Amino acid sequence: MIWVVLIISITTILFHVLYDKISNTNFAIKKYLQYDEHLNIIDKIMSCKGFHLILKASELEKIENQSEEIYVFTENLITDIPKEKINNIEKNSENIGLFAQIVSTNIPKGKKYTYFLKDNKKNREYVKEYYAYHFSSEENKMYSKNIIFYFVKESEFTFFTELYLYKDDIVHDKAFEWLPSIGEINDADKQFYLELSSEQVENINEIIIELKNPIMKFTYNDYEEIA
């Protein structure tokens, strides 16, 4: 009798364990399918011949803190603006405000940020919200010349995901590309970035020269004229 009870108990436990695993697997599959559009992007990134590291967002922040110049290629600007400061956020927006605090902290340290954005109405609104947030203090306004935006025609904006290039006077340039997450999309601990090869860094530097079109340049002075 005891053996029968024991067998039933073990069977029940195994059933629940298996059920949980199946449920979690189904959940993971569903989450994965939600990001199906990103799978091709991931494949292209992972097929690069020479990426060196995969970093979390918190580790990327340390590199940003050590850099003198930061170049950002992004389809929008929402990673650098707090959610409550953005009007009309698009549905399914990812990583909202993820780097807003570190950018605001780095501006009065004299760090230079150059952004390359898709040229559309939404991004031009984001730029105004960016300036309104980060330069609300007089201290930060002193460094407004260090923040520059370049709008890029949508047909010429060929970056798969967000890309960051870091420069300083001590070590060689480093570049990282965001790996779309299949976890909680606004969870910083689940955001990962691939370090790109030295060859790719050289290519990015060449692209920067090409995209620095003075006609498409937008600065704090331009913002003050329309604010």
C-alpha positions as CSV (number, residue, x, y, z in Angstrom):
1,M,0.0,0.0,0.0
2,I,2.8,2.3,0.9
3,W,4.5,1.6,-2.4
4,V,1.3,2.4,-4.3
5,V,1.0,5.7,-2.5
6,L,4.6,6.5,-3.2
7,I,4.3,5.7,-6.9
8,I,1.2,7.9,-7.2
9,S,3.0,10.7,-5.4
10,I,6.1,10.5,-7.6
11,T,3.9,10.3,-10.7
12,T,2.0,13.4,-9.6
13,I,5.2,15.3,-8.9
14,L,6.6,14.3,-12.3
15,F,3.4,15.3,-14.0
16,H,3.5,18.8,-12.5
17,V,7.2,19.2,-13.3
18,L,6.6,18.2,-16.9
19,Y,3.5,20.4,-17.1
20,D,5.5,23.4,-15.9
21,K,8.3,22.7,-18.3
22,I,5.9,22.3,-21.2
23,S,4.0,25.5,-20.2
24,N,7.3,27.4,-19.9
25,T,8.4,26.0,-23.2
26,N,5.2,27.1,-24.9
27,F,5.5,30.5,-23.3
28,A,9.1,30.8,-24.5
29,I,8.1,29.7,-28.0
30,K,5.3,32.3,-28.1
31,K,7.7,35.0,-26.9
32,Y,10.2,33.8,-29.5
33,L,7.6,33.9,-32.3
34,Q,6.7,37.5,-31.2
35,Y,10.2,38.4,-32.2
36,D,10.2,36.3,-35.4
37,E,10.8,39.5,-37.4
38,H,14.1,39.9,-35.5
39,L,15.4,36.4,-36.2
40,N,16.9,37.4,-39.5
41,I,18.5,40.3,-37.9
42,I,20.1,38.1,-35.3
43,D,21.3,35.7,-37.9
44,K,23.0,38.5,-39.8
45,I,24.7,39.8,-36.7
46,M,25.8,36.4,-35.5
47,S,27.2,35.5,-38.9
48,C,29.7,38.3,-38.6
49,K,33.2,36.8,-38.6
50,G,34.6,38.6,-35.7
51,F,32.6,39.8,-32.8
52,H,34.4,39.4,-29.5
53,L,32.1,40.0,-26.5
54,I,28.4,40.0,-25.6
55,L,27.7,42.6,-23.0
56,K,24.7,43.5,-20.8
57,A,23.3,47.0,-20.9
58,S,25.0,47.7,-17.5
59,E,28.4,46.7,-18.9
60,L,27.9,48.9,-21.9
61,E,27.2,51.8,-19.6
62,K,30.6,51.4,-18.1
63,I,32.2,51.7,-21.5
64,E,30.1,54.8,-22.2
65,N,31.3,56.3,-19.0
66,Q,34.9,55.8,-20.0
67,S,34.5,57.3,-23.5
68,E,35.0,60.8,-24.7
69,E,32.8,60.6,-27.8
70,I,29.7,58.4,-28.4
71,Y,28.2,57.8,-31.8
72,V,24.7,56.4,-31.9
73,F,22.9,55.0,-34.9
74,T,19.2,54.4,-34.1
75,E,15.8,54.2,-35.7
76,N,14.4,56.4,-32.9
77,L,15.6,58.1,-29.8
78,I,13.5,56.6,-27.1
79,T,16.4,54.8,-25.3
80,D,17.8,58.2,-24.2
81,I,14.5,59.8,-23.1
82,P,12.5,58.8,-20.0
83,K,9.1,57.3,-20.8
84,E,7.2,60.1,-18.9
85,K,8.9,62.7,-21.1
86,I,7.8,61.2,-24.4
87,N,4.5,62.1,-26.1
88,N,2.7,59.6,-28.3
89,I,5.0,56.6,-27.8
90,E,4.7,54.1,-30.5
91,K,3.2,50.7,-29.6
92,N,5.7,47.9,-28.8
93,S,8.5,50.5,-28.3
94,E,11.5,48.8,-26.8
95,N,14.1,49.9,-24.2
96,I,12.3,53.2,-23.4
97,G,14.6,55.4,-21.3
98,L,17.2,52.6,-20.9
99,F,20.1,55.0,-21.2
100,A,18.4,58.3,-20.3
101,Q,20.0,58.6,-16.9
102,I,23.6,57.9,-18.0
103,V,23.3,60.4,-20.9
104,S,22.0,63.1,-18.6
105,T,24.9,62.4,-16.1
106,N,27.5,62.4,-18.9
107,I,26.5,65.7,-20.5
108,P,27.9,67.9,-17.8
109,K,31.1,65.8,-17.9
110,G,31.7,67.2,-21.3
111,K,31.1,64.0,-23.2
112,K,30.1,64.4,-26.9
113,Y,27.1,62.6,-28.3
114,T,26.5,62.4,-32.0
115,Y,23.3,60.7,-33.2
116,F,22.3,59.4,-36.6
117,L,18.5,59.1,-37.0
118,K,16.0,58.2,-39.6
119,D,14.6,61.4,-41.0
120,N,10.9,61.3,-40.2
121,K,8.4,63.4,-38.3
122,K,8.4,61.1,-35.2
123,N,12.2,61.4,-34.8
124,R,12.1,65.2,-35.1
125,E,9.6,65.2,-32.3
126,Y,11.9,62.9,-30.2
127,V,14.8,65.2,-30.8
128,K,12.8,68.1,-29.3
129,E,11.8,66.0,-26.3
130,Y,15.4,64.9,-25.9
131,Y,16.6,68.5,-25.7
132,A,13.8,69.6,-23.5
133,Y,14.6,66.9,-21.0
134,H,18.4,66.8,-21.0
135,F,18.9,70.6,-21.1
136,S,16.3,71.7,-18.6
137,S,19.1,72.6,-16.2
138,E,21.4,75.6,-16.7
139,E,24.4,73.4,-16.0
140,N,23.7,71.1,-18.9
141,K,23.0,74.0,-21.3
142,M,26.6,74.9,-21.0
143,Y,27.5,71.7,-22.9
144,S,24.7,71.9,-25.5
145,K,27.2,72.2,-28.3
146,N,28.4,68.7,-27.6
147,I,25.1,67.1,-28.7
148,I,24.6,66.9,-32.4
149,F,22.0,65.1,-34.5
150,Y,22.1,64.1,-38.2
151,F,19.0,63.1,-39.9
152,V,19.4,60.3,-42.5
153,K,17.1,59.6,-45.3
154,E,15.1,56.4,-44.5
155,S,16.2,54.8,-47.8
156,E,19.8,55.4,-46.8
157,F,19.5,54.2,-43.2
158,T,20.7,50.6,-43.4
159,F,21.4,49.6,-39.8
160,F,19.6,46.5,-38.7
161,T,19.5,47.4,-35.0
162,E,20.9,50.1,-32.6
163,L,24.6,50.6,-33.0
164,Y,27.0,52.4,-30.7
165,L,30.6,53.5,-31.4
166,Y,32.8,54.6,-28.5
167,K,35.9,56.7,-28.7
168,D,38.5,57.9,-26.2
169,D,42.2,58.9,-26.1
170,I,43.4,55.7,-24.4
171,V,42.1,52.6,-26.2
172,H,41.0,51.9,-29.7
173,D,37.5,52.6,-30.8
174,K,34.8,50.1,-29.8
175,A,31.5,49.4,-31.5
176,F,28.5,47.4,-30.2
177,E,25.3,46.4,-31.9
178,W,22.1,45.7,-29.9
179,L,20.9,42.1,-30.0
180,P,17.1,42.1,-30.0
181,S,15.8,40.5,-26.9
182,I,13.3,37.7,-26.6
183,G,12.8,38.4,-22.9
184,E,11.0,41.4,-21.3
185,I,11.8,44.1,-23.8
186,N,12.2,46.9,-21.2
187,D,14.3,44.8,-18.8
188,A,17.9,46.2,-18.8
189,D,19.3,42.9,-17.5
190,K,18.0,41.1,-20.6
191,Q,19.4,43.5,-23.1
192,F,22.6,42.3,-24.8
193,Y,25.1,43.9,-27.2
194,L,27.6,42.3,-29.5
195,E,31.1,43.8,-29.8
196,L,32.0,44.3,-33.5
197,S,35.3,43.5,-35.1
198,S,38.1,46.1,-35.8
199,E,37.2,45.9,-39.5
200,Q,33.6,46.7,-38.8
201,V,34.7,49.6,-36.6
202,E,36.7,51.0,-39.5
203,N,33.6,50.7,-41.8
204,I,31.5,52.5,-39.2
205,N,34.0,55.4,-39.0
206,E,33.9,55.7,-42.8
207,I,30.1,55.7,-42.7
208,I,30.1,58.5,-40.1
209,I,32.2,60.7,-42.5
210,E,29.6,60.0,-45.2
211,L,26.6,60.7,-43.1
212,K,27.8,64.0,-41.6
213,N,25.8,66.0,-44.0
214,P,25.7,69.7,-42.8
215,I,22.3,70.1,-44.4
216,M,20.8,67.4,-42.2
217,K,22.6,68.6,-39.1
218,F,20.4,69.6,-36.1
219,T,21.8,71.3,-33.0
220,Y,20.6,72.9,-29.8
221,N,20.6,76.3,-31.5
222,D,18.1,74.9,-34.1
223,Y,16.0,73.6,-31.2
224,E,15.9,77.0,-29.5
225,E,14.7,78.6,-32.7
226,I,11.6,76.3,-32.8
227,A,11.0,75.6,-29.1
